[in-house]
């Protein structure tokens, strides 16, 4: 708090610089630094945002209608239940001038299936790809996977085979794509410069109106607020209530809010990955935690503008996300204490809580748990470190958020946490098998039934607490035309100056 106030004072005292309209240079500040820019080797939302500007996928999902449109592919068809054939757009070139062909698509699919990619569950449906000729390629699926086109549209940016093989590990320092912007400079995890791709083809993304983007990656929210209030940037996002109130009082700035597909969560170590004697392996303890936290009050306080408390661990619009079937846990600290006593912990217990949510949110959760006797040691590294610890099975109580890579299907949420991957702290074979069934059947009713059964068991067992949906707050100079979308993907290639 004191640091925030200091930054705001400095911002107000510093000489303001005008928005970079005259220089045709949009200045962006965010705090989630991208350690590895290669889109297959980072999990950050900022990495995905950068990817849609620098790379293209075969298919484009319209952010307004969610309809799929041709992008690098002009058309596609199912050859059989597990084979998709794409006709590619002719005349497209990468930023280095090399032609885009079917070889790049085959290479991309193989790269997505390689060991070490950041989110292997995004590509678990892929079996491989084969070139037919320069402009035709087939992608093979491991199984029937109804959401395949949605995933291909959202998480399969096409890489340049020849260039990437030539530069190897240097790809993240000098990346090349086909997208509407090309990266001209990467300064570690501090700054990224981009310039409009003058050779960009006519497609659904359109040709950018703004010539240059400059991204500064800063340490915390206070630095973001100071940059915008001081006139040193044109756009920030994902700011808390305190910051948005301060920005809203500045007539030169515009604050916008938009509910997104991102869901805050607390994952609980039901499987005992952090130790067999972990109290969280007891179902009644987990149910007590579900009753101990007033999620409605948190959503109202920390997420104004349309946040919803969820019962099922997925976003309501996603196919298969049956909120009605989920077990319900109202805020009831007395019931939480009774459940702890029944579980053999009448005086509560101590454990570690690890997270990267905003400090005020984590402090609120810590206070709610303390009120029923659960004393938590709060560890707050940056998002990437929390995720790595989670994958290694080191977080007894794991706080984070999941945006499903903006894929509107429950297969982009539930399997990440419940199919024995790194972030699965339940390790329940029944849930795993139901999710595999839901993700591999062409019958919508069968899919819905499998996902509903999985959601019922997950929530009855209290493996995982969905907190509330995120309402993303964007703040910008009023000289900028910027429209937020519900998929939480800022599209600067659609922005312009007023």
GIGI-V750533 format. One record per helix or strand of 2 or more residues. SS is the DSSP state (helix for helix, strand for strand). FROM is the first residue (numbers start at 1). TO is the last residue. If there is no record, write none. Layout:
BEGIN
{{SS FROM TO} {SS FROM TO}}
END
This chain:
BEGIN
{{helix 2 13} {strand 25 30} {helix 39 41} {helix 45 54} {strand 59 61} {strand 68 70} {strand 73 80} {strand 83 88} {helix 102 112} {helix 120 123} {strand 126 133} {strand 136 141} {helix 148 155} {helix 161 172} {strand 181 187} {strand 191 196} {strand 212 217} {helix 221 229} {strand 235 237} {helix 241 248} {strand 253 268} {helix 279 281} {helix 283 292} {helix 295 302} {helix 333 342} {strand 349 355} {helix 359 371} {strand 374 379} {helix 383 391} {strand 397 402} {helix 404 406} {helix 410 412} {helix 414 418} {helix 429 438} {helix 444 460} {strand 464 477} {strand 480 481} {helix 492 494} {strand 496 497}}
END
